[in-house]
Amino acid sequence: MANAIHEEVDQNYRAFQAHLPQLLATHRGKFALMRESTIVEFFDTARDAYVAGRKLFATDQLFSIQEVVDATPINLGFLSYATSRGKV
């Protein structure tokens, strides 16, 4: 399972990076919930994106979250997975 999560996160990160210039113009400061290299939805907070991801993908929890910012994006998807047994 850990390998599948890493693959999902890496795949989503590459897709996010490719679209970042366009996203900055329309969704700066938002958090993108991603699955299978596709942005599912944008949220105002990482927590909102995480909660939605847990609900939408309850079966396998394969998703990631990226913040739309100028700096190098931080991969929050793996962080979400790593903290899924605790509180976010």
ABEGO torsion letter per residue (X at the ends): XAAAAAAAAAAAAAAAAAAAAAAAAAABGBBBBBBGGBBABBBABAAAAAAAAAAAAAAAGBBBBBBBBABBBBBAAAAAAAAAABBX
